[in-house]
């Protein structure tokens, strides 16, 4: 690590801070308590049109504590790690708990669910420091943007390119004996070129993001691909309103997985704010689809040996042949539903959507052939998803497909449907798998959606 990126606190110091915080909480009379301390450092550099635009270094730290007085709960946090600040913060959480109404579901996870020391210490290869300084980051960003601008004379402008190197570590514990923490990193490179001029301009972007900088795509490859995407959208047209099959590019298809996760997460379920209430054991996806989760994947962006409460995480099949096998529950939401936690305080871990019908040769060209006539979507706009009803309506851009081949680019359309029907109407998943954050899927073909155009 360079000096600018090194951590100021050691794991041993973090562990002592947690022990001290919990001891203070016990001394005040807390029946239970949990605390977490974290530190993050990073470097972000951006360029535009061949010139340095911004250099930003970040360093932040915080410690948070949750105090329980029976079934009353209070939270407080601080960025000051002095003993006096710790005492003041714990006192603040204690006072909040004193005046908070009792919640029969509040409390730490059951001891049987908490990760053992061996489970908490599992090394998932999540930290890969990047020994990069601002000058080197600037050079990489400039190479990326230059490659985009040199791809074609129709690339006329740029919204810039950027490099980010981030790493953090944390440690947490509670009064039921849990102790655990780890370091992680995430680095990235992105660029956003503009093709064409005046009213005919089209913008697109591309990026690469990995825990290990050695796994990042080459700057020139990122730049060229971003430029090709922008060029492909020149001369976009509107289309007439119709009802046709829709193919989601793999980069966007993970959003459908995200909508499913939200609909089957504890908070939505116990509030009855989801179109998939009571879906456990029910067929909600097409019967050829499986959804698997692996929180223990080496270098995975969603990997974690335990969740935000210290509950152990385990690989599992979330959906089997379209049938829901499990929800995404924290200890609190599980108690509200009369169920057991699934280790998902903080979210899902490394989900992979697959189809039993997918063949190795089902690349994008093959998926366009399956689409035959319809819309291939590469950009979505707006937040038109109603989690309660499942109604789905998003602005979109992409390509009109005729005879299994791209006919022309399309813009200014809206695609609409209902997620319940959309999930059951997934006809195919491509072999062109792409990982977006903690979700992996190929392109997804939905049998029929409404496309509102001119």
Secondary structure, DSSP 4 states (H G I P E B T S, - for coil): --GGGS-SS-HHHHHHHHHHHHHHHHHHT-SEEEEEEEEEEEEEEEEETTEEEEEEEEEEEEEEEEEEETTEEEEEEES--SHHHHHHHHHHHHHHHHTSPP-TT-SPPPGGGBPPHHHHT------------HHHHHHHHHHHHHHHHTS-TTEEEEEEEEEEEEEEEEEEEETTS-EE--EEEEEEEEEEEEESSGGG-EE--EEEEESSGGGSPPHHHHHHHHHHHHHHTTT-B----EEEEEEE-HHHHHHHHHHHHHHTBHHHHHTT-STTTT-TTSB-S-TTEEEEE-TT-TT-TT--SB-TTSBB---EEEEETTEE---B--HHHHHHHTS---S-TT----EEEEETT--TT--HHHHHHHH-SEEEEEEEES--B-TTT-EEEEEEEEEEEETTEEEEEEEEEEEEEEHHHHHHTEEEE-S--EEETTEEE--EEEEEEEEE--
